[in-house]
């Protein structure tokens, strides 16, 4: 996809930081704020605001990255992604 090892390394670092570090931490905080004991309480309102503020921009950011990088995916790889179940059945 990228010709530069630096660009590939930076993209790998961003994805690694987002999915390995940030997502579990955010899920942990969200589970604290939206505890079932606090339904309609102040912590649930904080949790909903937190999710709206943090998770939605993360989702939009990675959808934008997917839209920008998808034209660079090889045709064979797109076929493999779209037909993953069909290809598994051949084994």
Secondary structure in CASP SS format (residue, H / E / C, confidence):
PFRMAT SS
TARGET T0000
AUTHOR 0000-0000-0000
METHOD secondary structure of the structure
MODEL  1
X C 1.00
X C 1.00
X C 1.00
X C 1.00
X H 1.00
X H 1.00
X H 1.00
X H 1.00
X H 1.00
X H 1.00
X H 1.00
X H 1.00
X H 1.00
X H 1.00
X H 1.00
X H 1.00
X H 1.00
X H 1.00
X H 1.00
X H 1.00
X H 1.00
X H 1.00
X H 1.00
X H 1.00
X H 1.00
X H 1.00
X H 1.00
X H 1.00
X H 1.00
X H 1.00
X H 1.00
X H 1.00
X H 1.00
X C 1.00
X C 1.00
X H 1.00
X H 1.00
X H 1.00
X C 1.00
X C 1.00
X C 1.00
X H 1.00
X H 1.00
X H 1.00
X H 1.00
X H 1.00
X H 1.00
X H 1.00
X H 1.00
X H 1.00
X H 1.00
X H 1.00
X H 1.00
X H 1.00
X H 1.00
X H 1.00
X H 1.00
X H 1.00
X H 1.00
X H 1.00
X H 1.00
X H 1.00
X H 1.00
X H 1.00
X H 1.00
X H 1.00
X H 1.00
X H 1.00
X H 1.00
X H 1.00
X H 1.00
X H 1.00
X C 1.00
X C 1.00
X H 1.00
X H 1.00
X H 1.00
X H 1.00
X H 1.00
X H 1.00
X H 1.00
X H 1.00
X C 1.00
X H 1.00
X H 1.00
X H 1.00
X H 1.00
X H 1.00
X H 1.00
X C 1.00
X C 1.00
END
